């Protein structure tokens, strides 16, 4: 069954027209609002509440568990998104769930049956360094799947601030900006001071020992003096992309 708003409207329409019996309709709705698989409970109702289905976080789950969850989400007609994935996991799942795609750079496995309506505003994803790109790509792919127009501006960290100044026109056109940075994480404050649009800062675990796995950039971003900057967790490109999409919506 399609658990999206579209699917439920179709079911209600069929019921009102007598195209389906009440007992058949109840059978179709038996898994709402979630399906209990024992080791996991797939939240089908999240599509209705939030406009996007439950996202699967791969670490900590066995391949077989992820496969069962994926089959449940795809068979329901929903978009599947698996974050922090690996090529090995994709090779395993692709034999079980047809139609899956894998982004090597974003470390995400995904399946999308139908495209969502394209949002009008421009979302911009910026990185301080090349090493931050995988987390940025996680944000970009999330934004694209959610129907956003995405531009990328990579490797423009504060060690060469002229690279940011050169792209001021692009920065000022964006409705919302995701800034991904490791090391000391100062780029979010720089961008925040150059635009009137909201900035979502993503600290990454990139950096030498004193960066403490992203803690230094997280604290810098939390202490930003630039207004309009909010911060997500370390390496949480998905969370930044999702929040940026909500703003753009």
C-alpha positions in Angstrom: 0.0 0.0 0.0 1.1 3.6 -0.7 1.2 5.2 2.7 1.7 8.8 1.3 -1.0 11.4 1.4 -1.7 10.6 -2.2 -2.1 6.9 -1.4 -4.5 7.6 1.5 -6.6 10.0 -0.6 -6.9 7.4 -3.3 -8.0 4.8 -0.8 -10.6 7.1 0.7 -11.9 7.9 -2.8 -12.2 4.2 -3.7 -14.1 3.6 -0.5 -16.5 6.5 -1.0 -17.2 5.3 -4.6 -17.8 1.7 -3.5 -14.8 0.5 -5.5 -13.4 -1.2 -2.4 -15.2 -2.8 0.5 -14.8 -1.6 4.1 -13.2 -4.8 5.1 -10.7 -4.6 2.3 -9.9 -1.0 3.2 -9.3 -2.0 6.8 -6.9 -4.8 5.7 -4.9 -2.2 3.7 -4.8 0.1 6.7 -3.8 -2.7 9.2 -0.1 -1.6 9.4 -1.0 2.1 10.2 0.5 3.9 11.9 3.5 1.5 12.1 4.5 -2.1 11.2 6.0 -4.0 14.1 8.8 -6.2 12.8 10.1 -7.3 16.2 13.5 -5.7 15.9 12.1 -2.5 14.4 8.9 -0.6 14.0 8.5 1.1 10.6 6.8 4.4 11.1 4.6 4.6 8.0 2.6 7.5 9.6 5.7 9.7 9.4 5.0 10.3 5.7 1.6 11.8 6.6 2.8 13.8 9.6 6.1 15.1 8.2 5.8 14.8 4.4 8.7 12.4 4.2 9.1 8.8 5.3 11.3 7.4 8.0 15.1 7.5 7.2 17.3 4.5 8.0 20.5 5.1 9.9 22.8 2.2 8.8 25.4 1.9 11.6 24.5 -0.5 14.4 22.1 -2.5 12.3 22.8 -5.9 10.6 22.6 -6.2 6.8 19.6 -8.5 7.2 17.8 -6.1 9.5 18.3 -3.2 7.0 17.1 -5.4 4.2 13.8 -6.2 6.0 13.3 -2.6 6.8 14.1 -1.5 3.3 11.6 -4.1 1.8 8.9 -2.8 4.1 9.5 0.9 3.1 9.8 0.3 -0.6 6.8 -2.1 -0.8 4.7 0.6 0.9 5.4 2.9 -2.0 7.6 5.3 0.0 11.0 6.8 -0.7 13.8 4.9 0.9 16.9 6.7 2.2 19.7 5.0 4.1 22.4 7.2 5.6 26.0 6.4 6.5 26.0 3.4 4.2 28.7 1.4 2.5 29.3 -0.2 -0.9 29.3 -3.6 0.7 25.8 -2.9 2.2 24.6 -1.7 -1.2 25.9 -4.8 -3.0 24.0 -6.9 -0.4 20.7 -4.9 -0.6 20.7 -4.5 -4.4 20.2 -8.3 -4.7 17.1 -8.1 -2.5 15.5 -4.8 -3.2 15.5 -3.9 -7.0 15.9 -0.4 -8.1 18.2 0.9 -5.4 20.9 3.5 -6.1 24.1 4.3 -4.2 26.0 7.5 -3.9 29.6 6.6 -3.1 30.5 10.2 -2.2 27.5 10.8 0.1 27.5 7.2 1.5 23.8 7.0 1.0 21.6 4.3 -0.5 18.2 5.5 -1.9 15.1 4.5 -3.8 12.6 7.0 -5.1 9.6 5.8 -7.1 8.3 9.2 -8.1 9.9 12.7 -8.0 8.5 15.3 -5.6 7.4 18.7 -6.8 10.4 21.0 -7.3 10.7 23.9 -4.8 11.4 27.4 -6.2 14.0 28.6 -3.8 17.8 28.1 -4.3 19.6 26.1 -1.7 23.4 26.4 -1.5 25.7 23.9 0.1 29.2 25.2 0.9 32.3 23.4 2.2 35.4 24.8 3.8 37.6 22.1 2.4 37.6 19.2 0.0 37.7 16.7 2.9 34.3 18.0 4.0 32.6 17.1 0.7 31.2 13.7 1.7 29.1 15.3 4.5 28.1 18.1 2.1 27.0 15.5 -0.5 24.9 13.9 2.1 23.1 17.2 2.5 22.9 17.8 -1.2 21.4 14.4 -2.0 18.8 14.8 0.8 17.9 18.2 -0.6 17.6 16.9 -4.1 15.4 13.9 -3.1 13.2 16.4 -1.2 12.7 18.4 -4.4 15.1 21.3 -3.9 17.2 23.2 -6.4 20.8 22.8 -5.2 24.0 24.6 -6.0 27.4 23.6 -4.6 30.3 25.8 -3.6 33.2 23.7 -2.4 36.7 24.3 -0.9 36.2 28.0 0.0 37.5 27.9 3.6 38.8 30.9 5.6 42.5 30.1 4.8 41.7 31.8 1.4 38.8 34.1 2.1 39.0 35.6 -1.3 37.4 32.4 -2.6 34.2 33.3 -0.7 34.2 36.9 -1.7 34.4 35.8 -5.4 31.1 34.1 -5.0 29.1 36.8 -3.2 26.5 37.0 -5.9 25.7 33.3 -5.6 25.7 33.5 -1.8 23.2 36.3 -1.8 20.8 34.5 -4.2 20.4 31.5 -2.0 17.2 31.2 0.1 19.0 29.0 2.6 22.7 28.0 3.0 24.3 24.8 4.4 27.9 25.4 5.5 30.0 22.3 6.1 33.3 22.8 7.9 35.8 20.9 10.0 39.1 22.1 11.6 38.0 25.3 13.5 34.7 25.7 11.7 34.9 29.5 11.2 33.4 29.5 7.7 29.8 29.4 9.1 30.3 32.7 10.8 31.8 34.3 7.7 28.9 33.2 5.5 26.4 34.2 8.2 27.8 37.7 8.1 27.5 38.0 4.4 23.9 37.0 3.8 20.4 37.8 5.1 19.4 34.1 4.5 19.4 31.5 7.3 22.6 29.4 7.6 22.7 25.9 8.8 26.2 25.0 10.0 27.5 21.4 9.9 30.6 20.7 11.9 32.6 17.7 10.6 35.0 15.4 12.2 37.8 16.5 9.8 40.8 17.9 11.5 44.0 17.2 13.4 44.1 16.0 17.0 43.1 19.2 18.7 39.9 19.3 16.7 38.7 16.4 18.9 36.7 14.7 16.2 34.7 17.8 15.3 34.1 19.2 18.8 36.2 22.3 18.1 34.2 23.2 15.0 30.9 22.4 16.8 31.8 24.8 19.6 33.0 27.5 17.2 29.7 27.3 15.3 27.6 27.3 18.5 29.5 30.4 19.6 29.0 32.2 16.3 28.5 35.9 16.6 26.8 36.1 13.2 23.0 36.2 13.6 20.9 33.7 11.7 23.2 30.7 12.1 21.9 27.4 13.6 24.0 24.3 14.1 23.3 20.5 13.7 25.4 17.7 15.1 28.8 16.6 13.9 28.8 15.0 10.4 25.0 15.3 10.2 24.7 16.3 6.6 21.2 14.6 6.4 19.9 16.7 9.3 21.1 19.9 7.7 19.7 19.0 4.3 16.3 18.1 5.8 16.1 21.3 7.8 17.2 23.4 4.9 14.4 21.8 2.8 11.8 22.7 5.5 13.0 26.4 5.3 12.9 26.3 1.5 9.3 24.9 1.6 
